[in-house]
Amino acid sequence: MRVPAWARGEPAGASSPARIDLASGNPDPELLPDALRALRGGGYRPALYGAPSVDRDLAAWTRAQFAPDLSADGFPVLVTHGAVDATERLLNAYLTRGDAVAVEDPCFLASIGTLRLNGLRTVAVPVGREGMRPQALRAALESGVRAVVCTPRAHNPTGVSITRERAAELASVLAAYPQVLVIEDDHFWAVSSAPYHRITPPQVSRWALVRSVSKFLGPDLRLALVATDEESAQRLQTRLNTGTTWVSRLLQHTVYRLLSDPQVHELTARARDAYAERASLLLAELAERGIGRPSGYRPDGLNVWVPLGTEGRPVADALARRGWAVQPGHLFAAGAGGSQEIRVTTATLTMQQAREFTDDLAAVLHARPA
């Protein structure tokens, strides 16, 4: 039986023979640091069975970096094999098959796959220009969801980030449901152009802030830093203990050396500016052709969410025939129905590609019946 792309953790269309890949959601390889150089820097001591599961230096760095966002100095820090791994283990620590989870709609493709594979029910919470809609979240909580998974910035696929005002509204809603597990997947944190605004209020006793290193250190460094409450930390550690026991201490050492390297900080800053500029290239070309969102839409992240006014899947197919791979929006739908958007990865987009792509997109849309 062929395993679907979402179950393999791969974006649909990742193996497309299209000439130019605007579908993968990958960062620009030229903006990733040299992990082997960091590893060769020395200082690593082999970890043996029974050693602490989290590298001491990495834990200290994480606490110092996370403390201002959490308004706290003391909180457990764990390391998992990426953000999806952290989310899955945390959900399974509290939920059982058939339980409901509130997620953004549209939703990160891997999150949809994780919920399906674990037999969890998805309750879709629509996303607006400022993030999750508070009234929709309230309705989801009233329906009995046991967990909320939210992306505070650089939401995939839309690129929107939660504003300070919206975060306060969401926190006010969540405060009435203190036993609900709240997971904030801040996957793009180090290269985000938007500030982080926490949606988890003090009343919530089960929470986690998850920050992956994949988008700025490289997808092959399968590691996420997790800050959480004491009970959730114990449950998460138990699930690590019964499986992989710990994330490779060699990998953790490498990540710490990269995170504490000033040259990597400079590269990360260049990446942040480059990704914002490349998204702007596409937005400008779309606006010139009357395609897409009204002015004021400034996506953060590696992708641009393009509304079409028509079903996205046939448009994606037509673009593939012209040599462009993009993701049709229905793949990211957490609720029922189709989608009239496509997701375009702009991480490596050039000016010439932006012009040629939008010319082809305009031609495809013009050719479709009204």
Residue pairs with C-beta under 8 A, 6 or more apart in sequence:
5 11
5 12
5 13
5 14
6 12
6 109
6 110
6 112
6 113
6 116
6 331
7 113
7 116
7 117
9 84
9 110
9 113
11 23
11 24
11 25
11 109
11 327
12 23
12 109
12 327
12 331
13 23
13 24
13 316
13 320
13 325
13 326
13 327
14 23
14 24
16 23
16 320
16 325
18 320
18 323
18 324
18 325
19 323
19 324
20 323
20 324
20 325
20 353
20 357
21 325
21 345
22 324
22 325
22 326
22 344
22 345
22 346
22 349
22 357
23 325
23 326
23 327
23 343
23 345
24 325
24 345
25 156
25 302
25 303
25 327
25 343
25 345
25 347
26 219
26 302
26 345
26 347
27 214
27 215
27 216
27 218
27 219
27 271
27 302
27 347
28 271
28 274
28 275
28 347
28 348
31 216
31 267
31 270
31 271
31 274
32 216
32 217
32 218
32 267
33 217
33 218
33 258
33 261
33 263
33 264
33 267
35 217
35 218
35 220
35 221
35 254
35 258
38 254
38 257
38 258
38 261
38 264
39 250
39 253
39 254
39 257
41 257
43 253
43 257
44 249
44 250
44 253
46 249
46 250
47 246
47 249
47 250
49 245
51 246
51 249
53 78
53 79
53 237
53 240
53 241
53 245
53 246
53 247
54 77
54 78
54 79
54 246
54 252
55 79
55 249
55 252
55 253
55 256
57 253
57 256
57 260
58 79
58 225
58 252
58 253
58 255
58 256
58 259
59 77
61 256
61 259
61 260
62 77
62 225
62 227
63 73
63 75
63 77
63 227
66 75
66 77
66 209
66 211
66 225
66 227
67 73
69 196
69 198
69 209
70 198
70 209
70 227
75 227
75 228
75 229
76 227
76 228
76 229
76 230
76 233
77 225
77 226
77 227
78 86
78 226
78 228
78 233
78 236
78 237
78 240
79 223
79 224
79 225
79 226
79 246
79 247
79 252
80 86
80 89
80 210
80 223
80 224
80 226
80 236
80 240
80 247
81 222
81 223
81 224
81 244
81 247
82 212
82 214
82 222
82 223
82 224
83 185
83 187
83 210
83 211
83 212
83 214
83 224
84 110
84 111
84 114
85 222
85 224
86 183
86 208
86 210
86 224
86 226
86 236
87 111
87 114
87 149
87 183
87 185
87 210
88 114
88 118
89 236
89 239
89 240
90 181
90 183
90 208
90 228
90 232
90 235
90 236
91 101
91 114
91 115
91 118
91 120
91 147
91 149
91 181
91 183
92 118
92 239
93 232
93 235
93 236
93 238
93 239
94 146
94 147
94 181
94 206
94 232
94 235
95 101
95 118
95 120
95 146
95 147
95 181
97 118
97 119
97 120
98 119
98 120
98 121
99 120
99 121
99 146
99 147
100 120
100 121
100 122
100 123
100 140
100 143
100 144
100 145
100 146
101 115
101 120
101 121
101 122
101 123
101 145
101 146
101 147
101 148
101 149
102 123
102 125
102 137
102 140
102 141
102 145
102 147
102 148
102 149
103 111
103 112
103 115
103 122
103 123
103 124
103 125
103 148
103 149
103 150
103 334
104 124
104 125
104 126
104 127
104 132
104 149
104 150
104 151
104 155
104 334
105 124
105 125
105 126
105 127
105 333
105 334
105 335
106 127
106 157
106 158
106 305
106 329
106 332
106 333
106 334
106 339
106 341
107 122
107 124
107 332
107 333
107 334
108 151
108 155
108 156
108 157
108 185
108 332
109 156
109 331
109 332
111 149
111 185
112 122
112 332
112 334
115 121
115 122
116 122
122 334
122 335
123 140
123 143
123 145
124 333
124 334
124 335
125 132
125 133
125 136
125 137
125 140
125 334
126 132
126 133
126 136
127 133
127 155
127 158
127 160
128 160
129 160
129 296
129 297
130 160
130 162
130 163
130 165
130 166
131 150
131 152
131 155
131 160
131 161
131 162
131 163
131 166
131 167
131 170
132 150
132 162
132 166
132 170
132 199
134 166
134 169
134 170
134 172
134 173
137 148
137 170
137 173
137 174
138 173
140 148
141 148
141 173
141 174
141 176
141 177
141 180
145 180
146 180
146 181
147 180
147 181
147 182
147 183
148 174
148 180
148 181
148 182
148 183
149 183
149 185
150 162
150 170
150 182
150 183
150 184
150 185
150 199
151 184
151 185
151 186
151 187
152 161
152 162
152 167
152 184
152 185
152 186
152 196
152 197
152 198
152 199
153 161
153 162
153 186
153 188
153 189
153 192
153 194
153 195
153 196
153 300
154 161
154 187
154 188
154 192
154 194
154 299
154 300
154 301
154 302
155 161
155 301
156 187
156 301
156 302
156 303
157 303
157 305
157 327
157 329
157 332
157 341
157 343
158 299
158 305
159 279
159 299
159 300
159 301
159 303
159 304
159 305
160 299
160 300
161 192
161 194
161 300
162 170
162 197
162 199
163 197
164 195
164 197
166 197
167 197
167 198
167 199
168 197
170 199
171 198
171 199
171 200
171 201
172 201
174 180
174 182
174 199
174 200
174 201
174 203
174 204
175 201
175 203
175 204
176 203
177 204
178 203
178 204
178 205
179 205
179 206
180 204
180 206
181 206
181 207
181 208
181 232
182 199
182 200
182 204
182 206
182 207
182 208
183 207
183 208
183 210
184 198
184 199
184 200
184 207
184 208
184 209
184 210
185 210
186 196
186 209
186 210
186 211
187 210
187 211
187 212
187 214
187 215
188 215
188 300
188 301
188 302
189 196
189 211
190 211
190 213
190 215
190 216
190 268
191 215
191 216
191 268
191 271
191 272
191 275
192 272
192 300
192 301
193 272
193 275
193 276
193 300
194 300
198 209
200 207
200 209
205 229
205 231
206 229
206 231
206 232
207 228
207 229
207 232
208 226
208 227
208 228
208 229
208 232
208 236
209 226
209 227
209 228
210 224
210 225
210 226
211 224
211 225
211 226
212 223
212 224
212 225
213 221
213 223
213 224
213 225
213 255
213 258
213 259
214 221
214 222
215 302
216 268
216 271
217 255
217 258
217 259
217 264
221 251
221 254
221 255
222 247
222 251
223 247
223 251
223 252
223 255
226 236
228 236
240 246
240 247
258 264
275 301
275 302
275 346
275 347
276 300
278 346
278 347
278 348
278 349
279 298
279 299
279 301
279 304
279 346
279 349
280 298
281 346
281 349
281 350
281 351
281 354
282 304
282 344
282 346
282 349
282 354
282 357
282 358
283 292
283 293
283 297
283 298
283 299
283 304
284 354
285 354
285 355
285 357
285 358
286 292
286 306
286 358
286 361
287 295
288 358
289 358
289 359
289 361
289 362
291 306
291 308
291 358
291 361
291 362
291 365
292 304
292 306
292 307
293 306
293 307
299 305
302 345
302 346
302 347
303 343
303 344
303 345
303 346
304 343
304 344
304 346
305 329
305 341
305 342
305 343
306 341
306 342
306 343
306 344
306 361
307 340
307 341
308 315
308 340
308 341
308 342
308 365
309 340
309 365
310 340
310 365
310 368
311 338
311 339
311 340
312 328
312 329
312 330
312 338
312 339
312 340
312 341
312 342
313 328
313 330
313 338
314 368
315 328
315 342
315 361
315 364
315 365
315 368
316 326
316 327
316 328
316 342
317 328
318 364
318 367
319 325
319 326
319 342
319 357
319 360
319 361
319 364
320 326
322 360
322 363
322 364
323 360
324 357
324 360
326 342
326 343
326 344
326 345
327 342
327 343
327 344
327 345
328 339
328 342
329 338
329 339
329 340
329 341
329 342
329 343
330 338
330 339
332 339
332 343
333 339
344 357
349 357
